[in-house]
């Protein structure tokens, strides 16, 4: 290993933040669905994978990355709406393991569907022309696209926070997650709220897929490893906590990136060690609430 300079560490730190941005987006979707519906969505990585495939496909049809960035979450969100309405909804009230097993099986269905539609080798993806090249941050040159990833994540997180905290629908979502019976008494159709939440969560997963596609190989199995990493982020941040998903996502990305620089063989292991340490100190994660699973 060559000499590690402060400049190299700084560049690697920014790289970790860009990686953490993708982790944070995926964990936000997972936490949103779990926090509001108490559904552990094991198909989340598959929705991410579908988003990557559809993003590349829409880009090949339209030639416009920005249009694809709009169409992809809409398409994956629509798939999420159908999933909640016809597959997940009948399992509410039967225990947390029923939707878990269903979404686990659904993930393999989606993987096979992408293999049939696009082939087992996947699709080639490229960085949009307007986001190619590098920018000098004063600590070294850094790819424009990774800076865009960081900025896009910040905008999405802010928009989601404003929606949940400052709108009428957000108030209903928060109230429904705490006491759905009271919300029903007030005349609100909670099933429609849960449908919307599941759709938003899967749309964010699809958006994560298209955003990550220029930096990762787009193939049917790409959602499997990222799902495990996303659950690490969700557990570290606290199940059901959106602020926890953001903080833990960035932390996991930085830990992975710095470890990859210092000890590449242990990069994958490092994030699981981080999770173990956090759980030993704070079993509910950074921002999680004790007893949420009960």
Secondary structure, DSSP 8 states (H G I E B T S, - for coil): -----HHHHHHHHHHHHHHHHHHHHHHHHHHHHHHHH----TTHHHHHHHHHHHHHHHHHHH--HHHHHHHHHHHHHHHHHHHIIIIIGGGTTS-HHHHHHHHHHHHHHHHHHHHHHH-TT-B-----GGG-SEEE-SSSEEEHHHHHHHHHHHHHHHHHHHHHHHSHHHHHHHHHHH-HHHHHHTT--HHHHHHHHHHHHHHHHHHHHHHHHTTS-B-TTHHHHHHHHHHHHHHHH-TT-HHHHHHHHHHHHHHHHHHHHH-GGGHHHHHHHHHHHHHHH-TT-SS--TTTT-
